């Protein structure tokens, strides 16, 4: 007798992801094997894909062909992953300016999907992804969910911040036992959603960290205790106090994962927790310092190369986030690259009064155990001037705020002027993400 999972893998999933579901399953089956590859095999797989990509872009993508010629980097010279560093890092602005020279005009419009970034710090970036990179990203998400114990067909719930499924979309979701709810809802509507969750009994709940924390706080306030085995947090930094409340209120094991619109999923947390595995089969991830030199075990700018997208290749792309790459092997035994931490945007680095750069990780770590301040936001208008927005809760104590100000001055300089602004509610970005640190200084 055929198992339910077999039916989902071989038939139902291909209907759900009707454009590339068969590819997703093919990649997923490969990923379940490759996650146990030795490090040498993983690097060999990456190099093989990188060589193929560089050969293709040299022939078909004018922007990269010109860049490769200018820097004397030719496809036949790519003999190691380090050779990619001979090409310059590209930014969102460069991609916008050279959009027509980066887009692959040879790929059928039926095999691509257009999209754009949130544009929370400026103009949204338009991008194109082909079905191969879409299928790979889809398979990586599925692999990450399998790490947490999920299996295809299990009931699952999502709090969506952007868009709502169409009638056709709802039918597709039901096929695979997915249930979507709007995250931006009033307390009254959220309580109704919680009733639905009690009936559905989802194996996992997924949303942005801010949304999950808001729902967990509402449950705490109304003495509602859910039992959801797994919670997936994505889209923004999951802070320790948020994880703690979500785990307690949902009686859940919490998993974090990191991705971006341009390339899809980048890294996923395993059952060892608190670090993530980079999807090396799909992404070549570098972390570099302010001089664009590679760094390990210290914060730096995240640079991405999508090894699967031939419709609009992203090669050495500065995504705008900072993170810490580790050189250790995870206790789970997988030898995929370990990403210890992902922090805020590079544009949201703070500048101290003596000219040093302070990454958001320092702020997040310093204030991770606040009790009476529900949410805070540090906005740097200029060097020496900070606006601190705070959203208080019933445990607020003025001494905690006093300590916060002292620590901020200690980090930024004792001559730093800090204006405290109390808020009823500190709003997320248009896409529902929350930024604890915002720099309004145009350039560092």
Phi, psi and omega in degrees: 000134182289136178282159177299318181297321178300317180297318179295314183296319190262344182226300189295320182296326179291334175283318179300305176261071191295339180276329183212019183301322180295324177291318179305314181293323177298313179293320181300316179298323176293315183298326179293337175271315186293335179296343179254010175296152169289160185303321181297321179292321179297314180296323178295318178298316179298314182296319178300315180291323180295317178301314180298318180295315182293324175297319183292312184292329179297325181275322193249343185243104185307319183301313182284326177299315179296318180295318180294319178294317182298325182259009178055045176244113182245153184310320182290347179269356180276095182246352176210163180295332179294337182296337180296336182289351176283346175268148180288155173286139179249148182249172177301318180299318179295322179293318178300314183293330185247024186309313184293338181266352180258331179294136178270108184279357183270348182269133182301141179295343177282349181249018180229164173223129180269152178200182176208155178284170183293332180069028183293338180244016180162212182283132178301145177265123176279137180216166179228136177233139180271170186295337182287317178287328176296316180293320179295315179298321178297318180293325180292319176299315181297319178299316179299321178293324177295324177302327182276354178107356178292149171225146182306134180104340178292143178296137184218149183230147181228136169261106187268135178261335183236122175072157176232146182296141174288177177302317179296320179297321179296321178297316179299316180298318181295328178306322186253009177069035174264147178224119182253142178225150179286127181287323181277080181232157175290166178302320180299316180290322179296323177297324175294320178297320178297323175299318177299317181297323178298325180282319183291323186054060183293148174289322176222157173237134183229138174188184172291153181303317181299316180296315181297319180294322179297315180293319178298320179295321178295319177298317180298316181297322184259011178055042177258126179244114177264157173236096180241114187307320187224140172236129176255126177249137181207173172089339180198169182297126175270112184276153184305318181291330176291313179302317183298314181291319180298315179300315183291312188287328180261357185052046191239158168265124186260133177237137180252145170218155188238135176200179174215158182301323188293326185237349185087206184293137183249317183208149185225140178283141176256188184288351174284334173070161174071357167224169180231152175263127175289140176281076185300333181291343184242327188234136167259110186252130174241154169235126185234156178274189183295344177260012180064028175262141183297139178228148178234142176063025174209153183297144176197178180282135179276127180241130186240142167235116177279116185277359186240343186270107179261353180281324177207084186298135172250105183241118185055056184266124177277102188288337178103009177248161173245154181199176179236118178267135182253154177257009182266165174262134181294150180297342180289347178096346178288138183258019171294151181306139179261125175255109186288326185200147171235127184245201184286183182291149178298329178289350181254026171287140176268153178245126180283167183295337178262013171092001178281156180261133182244110180287155181303333180303326181293317179295313182299320181289319182298323186249032185282344185247030178294142181250314185266358178247107185295319184206145178220161178213126179259118181245120178261112179280320178200168178299125179094000180221121184234139167255124178252108177269131179231144175241109187277160170234188187291347179266008185301135177226125181305332181293330178292319177296320179299317177296322180298315180296319179299315181293322178297317179294324178297323180281318189263343183123134185293344178270004180290130177272128182238121178257121181268128180238112179279133183235147172291323182205131176261116190281149173279181176286178181301333180266008175088004179274156179240133181249118179283335182233130177229126175254128177254014174277125190296320181214151180258000000 
